[in-house]
Amino acid sequence: MKKVMTVFAPAAALALATTFAMGDGRSGGSDRPKNASCQGLPSASALKGFLNAAPGTGGDAGGLFHGTRMWAAVVNRDGEICAYTTGGSPEAAADPRKVWPVSQAIAKAKAYTANGLNLDDFVLSTARLYTLVQPTHSLFGLNHSNPFDPQFLLPSSGQGPSKNQIAGGIISFGGGVGLFAGGKVVGGLGVSGDTACTDHEIAKRVRTLAGLDPPGGPLVDDIQYSAVDGPSVFSHPACLNTWRNGVKIPDDEADHPPAY
């Protein structure tokens, strides 16, 4: 199968990368206080900029909202939350209520999952867990192994608990990717707010804009679809209006009938 590489906007990446300094941890709760364990990871303001730029890079992101209504979270190598925010469009960036509220917890859990399952020499996105956690497969039950702690949710008032803690949570569908620097894992990124397929598409674009791709490149842990890539234990079912790297993916509902 011929692979289609995503084309990102280098100028946008360079401009956004200049905002990489850690935030000040003021009311709003999105930034972790300055700490060496979060050095080199995006601040909330930088993460918001990457989210806003991502839908305009690499072609259509597909899904319901085309990647314009997202929560994103970053954790460090210890799994501690370093930053989180909403973005994808000016409206979503300005008002978290424009994004599904449940996606805040999912984004944080995806970041925690991605960090926890990546090694320096082993790259794994949450998208590649989907089949492995289904009944009769080897990781069935994984999602129940580490529940998310809801005390680490930010209410709409903007007041929340300290974010330099581990929220936990295990998510086994698209939207979580490991973050790498100098060939080593430095944390995880989680994105949620659209279909799982679009979440993954935006997550890998944000990671590239942040300059934190794995050594093998941005597609080494890309989402796989049985409809075009063939059967695999790493396959993820196609979603509504699925696009990957600027190419429309056919519906594979015949291979994955609805569970109703």
N, C-alpha and C positions, 0 to 999 in steps of 0.2 A: 504494500500500500504506500503510495507516494505521500510523504509528509509535507504539509504546507506550513512554512515558518511564519510566525507573527512578525510584523514590522512595527517597531515602536518609534516614538518621536524622540530622538536623542536630545533635541533642544529643550523639550519639556522636561525630560528626565534631569538634565543638567540644571535647569532653573529651579526645579523643585528640590533637588538634592541640597541646595544651599540653605534650606530651612531645617537641616537635620539636627540642630541643637535641641537638647531636652527642654521641655516646657517648664513653667514655673509652679505647676501644681495648684493654681488658684481655683476658686469655686467653679464648678463645672466638672471637676473630677476626672478629666480625661488624661492628664499627664501624671506619671509617677514622679515624686520628688527626685532631684538629681542623685544619681547613684551609679557607681562604676559598672554595676551589672547590667545597666541599660544603655551604657555608652555604645554608640554606633548603631543603635536602633532608632527608628523614626519617633519623633515627638508626636503628640496629637495633632499639632498644626501641620507638620509635614505629612502625616498620614492622611489628613483631610485633603491636602493638596493633591496627593497621589490618587486618592479616590475620585476626586473631581476630574482629574485628567484621564483616568483609565478608560472610561467609555468612549473617548475620542481616539484611542489608539488601537490598532490591530483589527479594525473592522467591527461589524455588528457584534455585540455581546449576547444578543438574543434574549430569551426569557420574557417575562411580563413587562419589565420596566427598562430593559436594555442596560442594566447596570447603573441606573441613575438614582437608586434609593437603597443605600447600603449602610450597614454597620461594619466597622472593621476594628480589629483588636490585635495588639502585638504583645507577646510575652517574651521574656528573656530565657536563657538556657535553663534556669531554675524553675521555669514555668510561672514566674511572677508577672502580673500584668504591668506593662510599662506604659502603654498608651492605648486609648480607644476613642472612636469618634464616629460621626455619621458623615456621609458625603455621597458623591456621584453626580450631584447637581447642586446649584446654589440653594435651592429650596431644601434639599435633604441636609446639606451642610449646615444650614442656619437653624433648622428645627428638627430635632430627633423624632418628633411626632409624625413627620412625613414618611418615616420608615417603620416597617413592622416592629412593634415593641419586643416581640419574642426574639427578634434577630440579634439583639444585644447579647443575650445569654449564649445564643448559638455561635456568634462570632468569637466570643471569648473561649468557648469550649473547643471550637475548631482550632484556634491558635494553640491552646494547651495540648490538644491531640497531636497536631502536626509537629510541635516541638518534641513531644514525648516519643514519637515513632521515627524520628530522623537521627541518623548517625553521620559522622563525617564521611563515611564510605558507603552509606546506604540511604537513599533518598526516597521518601514515600509521602505522597499527598493523601489527604483524607478521602479523595475521590476513589483511590485505589483500594479502599477498605470495603466498599459496598458489598461486593459479592462474598467476600470472606466472612462477613458477619451474618449472612443469611442462614436459616436452619439447614442443618446437615453439613455446613462448612466449618472450617477449623477454628474460626474466631467467633462463632455464635455465642452471644452473651457478653461480648466485649463492652457494649454500650452501657451495661449496668455495673461496670467494674469501678467507676470513679465518678460519682454524681457531682453535678455542678452545684456550687454553693451560691444560693440566690442573694446572699448579703452583699455580693459584689456587683449588684445591678445599680445603675445610676437612675434615680427617679427624675421625672420631668422637671422638678424644682431645681435641679442642678446641684443639689446637695447629696453627697453620698459618703460612704466610708472610705478610709485610706485604700488606695489602689495597689500598694506594694505588697500584695498578698497573692496566694495561689487560689484561683477560683475553681480549678478542676473542670470536669466534664469531658465526655468522650463523644465525638461525632464521627459517623462513618459514611459520609457522603460528601460531595464536592464543596470546596470553599476553604480548605485549610492547607497551607503549604509551609515547608520549612524555610528558614532564613539562614543564609550562609555568607560568611566573610572570610577571605583568605583560605578557602577550601574547608572551613569548619562550620559546624552548626552553631548559630548564635541565638536562635530563638525560633518562634513560630508566628505566622500570620493567619488570622481567620477573617473571612468575609461572609456576610449573610444579609439577605434582604430581597432576594429574587429566587429563581429556581436554583437548585443545587448546581446545575450545569453552568449557569451564568455566574453564580458565586465563584466557581473555580476559575472561570475565564477572567473575571475581574481580579481575583487574588493573584494570579500569575502575572498580570499586567502591573499591578501595584508593586509586586516584588521586583520586577525588572526596573520599574521607574525608581525604586529605592536603591538599586544597585546591589541587591542581595540574592541574586540567583545562585543555584548550586553549581558546582564545578562542571557538571555535564551540560549546562545551559538551561534555558527557561522551560524547555519541553521534556526534560529527562523524567519528570514525574507527572507529565500531562495526563489529563483524563482520557480514558479509553472507552470506546463505544463498540459494542459487539456488532452493530449494524454495518460498520465500516472497517473495524479492526479485527473482527473475528472473535470467537469465544475465548475467554480468558478468566482466570480467577481474579484478575484486576479490573474487570469490566464494570462499567457504570451504565445504567439504563439512560437512554436519551430522555430529555425533559421536553416541556412545551417550548416550541420555537428554539431549538438547540443550534448554536453556532460554535465552532471551534477554530480558532486562528483564522477568522475571516471566511470560513467555509461552512455552508449549511449542512447539518447532519440529519439524515433521514430518520424518521420515527422508527424505533425498533420495538414497538409494542407487540409485534408478533412473537418476539423472543421473550418479552417480559410482560405478560398479560396483566391487566389491572387486578389488584387484590381486593375484589369486592363481589 
